[in-house]
Amino acid sequence: MTASSIQQAILVGLHGMVLVVTGVLWGGFYVQLAQGEFPCPLCILERMAMILAMVGPVGLIRAGLREGQIEPEVWSRSWGMLIVGALIGLVISARHVLLHIAPGDPGYGAPFLGLHLYTWALLVFLALLFVAGVSLLFVSRESVVFPSRLRLFSRAVVVLLAAVIVANAVAVFFEAGFSLFLPDTPTSYRLFESM
């Protein structure tokens, strides 16, 4: 395999990664709306860090859609942005895990597959860091041609992520209302209580 074909394979995988993180964010909404568990401030920060981590990959996808190719500096910068977002999220989720690590502490929210959502967030951020590190190993000095067969799929991936970003903004506004701060353990949507 040539370096260019490896980069194109990574580019296809990048779309899958953005979809997985978007699915994780939509899963958080499912827990919030269907199970009635309000996200705490750290949960919201973890969501924001996931969105921040996806800014780089989405920028890479958009550059490919716009230019038809991806320059090496765009490739590196995009993965670097993912690393920054993942590191911020890793610190936030590690703090969240450490807050509930004491014996007898039930944790915040119901577990999913045996782990709380903030523990899953920690694992997601670790996986993102690993993927970014591996992808940066394959930066070449040449531009990578953006496959034309990915154009429609790429647009759909970007729209799904944009939708979850808007949904997060609306959900935080409903939860905080006109207050500047979220409660430590929210039990309702303040916006509706203030009306």
C-alpha positions as CSV (number, residue, x, y, z in Angstrom):
1,M,0.0,0.0,0.0
2,T,1.2,3.5,-0.8
3,A,1.1,6.4,1.6
4,S,-1.7,8.0,-0.4
5,S,-3.9,4.9,-0.3
6,I,-3.3,4.6,3.5
7,Q,-4.3,8.3,3.9
8,Q,-7.4,7.7,1.8
9,A,-8.3,4.7,4.0
10,I,-7.8,6.9,7.1
11,L,-10.0,9.6,5.5
12,V,-12.8,7.0,5.1
13,G,-12.3,5.9,8.7
14,L,-12.4,9.6,9.8
15,H,-16.0,9.8,8.5
16,G,-16.8,6.7,10.6
17,M,-15.1,8.3,13.7
18,V,-17.2,11.5,13.3
19,L,-20.3,9.4,13.0
20,V,-19.5,7.4,16.1
21,V,-18.9,10.5,18.2
22,T,-22.1,12.0,16.8
23,G,-23.9,8.8,17.8
24,V,-22.4,9.1,21.3
25,L,-23.7,12.6,21.6
26,W,-27.1,11.6,20.3
27,G,-27.0,8.7,22.8
28,G,-26.5,11.3,25.6
29,F,-29.7,13.0,24.4
30,Y,-31.6,9.7,24.5
31,V,-30.5,9.2,28.1
32,Q,-31.5,12.8,28.9
33,L,-34.9,12.8,27.2
34,A,-36.1,9.1,27.3
35,Q,-34.7,8.2,30.7
36,G,-35.2,11.6,32.3
37,E,-31.6,12.0,33.5
38,F,-30.5,15.6,33.4
39,P,-26.8,16.2,32.4
40,C,-24.7,17.8,35.1
41,P,-22.2,20.6,34.3
42,L,-19.4,18.2,33.8
43,C,-21.5,16.1,31.5
44,I,-22.2,19.2,29.4
45,L,-18.5,20.0,29.4
46,E,-17.7,16.5,28.2
47,R,-20.2,16.9,25.4
48,M,-18.6,20.2,24.5
49,A,-15.1,18.6,24.4
50,M,-16.4,15.9,22.1
51,I,-17.7,18.6,19.8
52,L,-14.4,20.5,20.1
53,A,-12.5,17.4,19.2
54,M,-14.7,17.0,16.0
55,V,-13.9,20.5,14.8
56,G,-10.6,19.4,13.3
57,P,-11.9,16.3,11.5
58,V,-14.9,18.2,10.2
59,G,-12.6,21.0,9.0
60,L,-10.6,18.3,7.2
61,I,-13.7,16.9,5.5
62,R,-14.9,20.4,4.5
63,A,-11.4,21.2,3.1
64,G,-11.6,18.0,1.0
65,L,-15.1,18.9,-0.2
66,R,-14.1,22.5,-1.1
67,E,-10.7,21.9,-2.6
68,G,-11.0,18.3,-3.9
69,Q,-7.7,17.5,-2.1
70,I,-6.2,17.8,1.4
71,E,-2.9,19.5,1.9
72,P,-0.5,18.0,4.5
73,E,-0.7,21.1,6.8
74,V,-4.5,20.8,6.8
75,W,-4.2,17.1,7.6
76,S,-1.8,17.8,10.6
77,R,-3.7,20.8,11.9
78,S,-7.0,18.9,11.8
79,W,-5.7,15.9,13.8
80,G,-3.9,18.4,16.2
81,M,-7.3,20.0,16.9
82,L,-8.8,16.6,17.6
83,I,-5.9,16.0,20.1
84,V,-6.5,19.3,21.9
85,G,-10.3,18.6,22.2
86,A,-9.7,15.0,23.3
87,L,-7.1,16.1,25.9
88,I,-9.5,18.7,27.4
89,G,-12.3,16.0,27.4
90,L,-9.9,13.5,29.0
91,V,-9.1,15.8,31.9
92,I,-12.8,16.7,32.4
93,S,-14.0,13.1,32.3
94,A,-11.1,11.9,34.5
95,R,-12.2,14.5,37.1
96,H,-15.8,13.2,36.8
97,V,-14.7,9.6,37.3
98,L,-12.5,10.6,40.3
99,L,-15.5,12.4,41.9
100,H,-17.4,9.1,42.0
101,I,-14.6,6.6,42.6
102,A,-15.1,6.3,46.4
103,P,-16.4,3.0,47.6
104,G,-20.2,3.1,48.1
105,D,-20.6,6.1,45.8
106,P,-23.5,5.2,43.4
107,G,-22.2,7.6,40.7
108,Y,-24.2,10.1,38.7
109,G,-26.9,8.6,36.5
110,A,-27.7,5.0,35.6
111,P,-24.9,2.9,34.2
112,F,-24.9,1.8,30.6
113,L,-23.4,-1.6,30.0
114,G,-21.9,-1.5,33.5
115,L,-20.2,1.9,33.2
116,H,-21.5,5.4,33.8
117,L,-21.6,7.8,30.9
118,Y,-18.7,9.8,32.1
119,T,-16.5,6.6,32.2
120,W,-17.6,5.9,28.6
121,A,-16.6,9.5,27.8
122,L,-13.2,8.9,29.2
123,L,-12.8,5.8,27.0
124,V,-14.0,7.7,23.9
125,F,-11.4,10.4,24.5
126,L,-8.7,7.8,25.0
127,A,-9.7,6.2,21.7
128,L,-9.7,9.5,19.9
129,L,-6.2,10.2,21.1
130,F,-5.0,6.8,19.9
131,V,-6.7,7.3,16.4
132,A,-5.2,10.7,16.0
133,G,-1.7,9.5,17.0
134,V,-1.9,6.7,14.4
135,S,-3.3,9.0,11.7
136,L,-0.5,11.5,12.3
137,L,2.1,8.7,11.6
138,F,0.9,8.8,8.0
139,V,1.2,12.5,7.1
140,S,3.0,12.7,3.8
141,R,4.5,15.7,1.9
142,E,1.9,15.3,-0.9
143,S,-1.7,16.3,-1.1
144,V,-4.3,13.6,-0.6
145,V,-7.0,13.5,-3.2
146,F,-10.5,13.6,-1.6
147,P,-12.5,10.7,-3.1
148,S,-15.4,12.1,-5.1
149,R,-17.5,9.0,-4.0
150,L,-17.5,10.4,-0.5
151,R,-19.0,13.8,-1.3
152,L,-22.6,13.1,-0.4
153,F,-21.7,11.0,2.6
154,S,-19.4,13.7,3.8
155,R,-22.1,16.3,3.6
156,A,-24.5,14.0,5.6
157,V,-21.8,13.5,8.3
158,V,-21.3,17.2,8.7
159,V,-25.0,17.9,8.8
160,L,-25.6,15.2,11.5
161,L,-22.8,16.7,13.6
162,A,-24.2,20.2,13.1
163,A,-27.6,19.0,14.2
164,V,-26.3,17.6,17.4
165,I,-24.4,20.8,18.1
166,V,-27.6,22.8,17.8
167,A,-29.5,20.3,19.9
168,N,-26.8,20.6,22.6
169,A,-27.1,24.4,22.6
170,V,-30.9,24.3,22.9
171,A,-30.8,21.6,25.6
172,V,-28.3,23.6,27.7
173,F,-30.4,26.8,27.3
174,F,-33.5,24.8,28.4
175,E,-31.6,23.4,31.4
176,A,-29.9,26.6,32.5
177,G,-32.7,29.0,31.6
178,F,-31.5,32.6,31.9
179,S,-29.1,31.7,34.7
180,L,-25.4,31.8,33.9
181,F,-24.7,28.6,35.8
182,L,-26.1,25.0,35.7
183,P,-27.0,23.4,39.1
184,D,-24.6,20.7,40.3
185,T,-27.3,18.1,40.2
186,P,-30.1,19.3,37.9
187,T,-33.6,18.0,38.4
188,S,-35.6,20.1,35.9
189,Y,-35.4,22.5,33.0
190,R,-35.0,26.0,34.6
191,L,-36.3,27.8,31.5
192,F,-39.7,26.2,31.9
193,E,-39.7,26.8,35.7
194,S,-39.0,30.5,35.2
195,M,-42.0,31.0,32.8
